[in-house]
Amino acid sequence: MSITLVSIYPTLLGTYGDGGNVMALQHRARLHGLEVDVVQVDPGDPVPEAADLYVLGGGEDSAQTAAASALRADGALKRAADNGAAVLAICAGYQLLGEYFPDSTSTPTPGLEILDIRTDRLPKRAVGELAATAKDPLDQILTGYENHAGATHLGPDATALGVVRSGIGNGDGSEGATAGHVIGTYLHGPCLARNPQIADLLLGWAAGTRLTFIEEPEVTQLREERLRTVLG
Ligand code: GLN
């Protein structure tokens, strides 16, 4: 079984090691005996529409606005997500999946409307460790690092990924959003190195099968260390 994974605009969207999510997906796929074909799409390149899994990272405000307008003009990511492809989007990538997000101007920037979310500004920038309890099917504490100015509000067609235990997340006590096979989150880290359960969930969606989680002791130890710093 081979999965096509598209890394979207890593030159624009890839702050705080988010490129590591692609490496984590390749690693977890190998553990599960899945082959992954990685396609990097740079700004100006067309986004392939028939891939199984799309990954977007975080970015500065200007890079985020440029990425959103290029992806809106291209249209393929929205069509792929609407057709059931799996998507992981971090921070700026998460915000731009919604209806709008703020940039340096007073007019909100339109997003891709893949997730039923809207982002405006937090009273104070959120910087630091973030931990959130995720519900089924992840059913575990998620760990990561956040650095953003956005407060994200979920509409009825999106479900929060988790409940914040430490940090800010969406700004209302919830963290991230999910709908169908799409996950958006404020967790950098990289997210999938710290939370391999999310990697397996995405790979299972992409492969059309449910994967049984394979534990790696060094990752469990890393997670425990990171969580101890904020939860004690
Ligand atoms: N520019 C966005 C914000 O500050 C996203 C930041 C990020 O991706 N780290 O909210």
Residues whose N, C-alpha, C, O or C-beta is under 5 A from the ligand:
A	BS01	LIG	G58 G59 E60 D61 Q64 I90 C91 A92 N147 H148 A149 G150
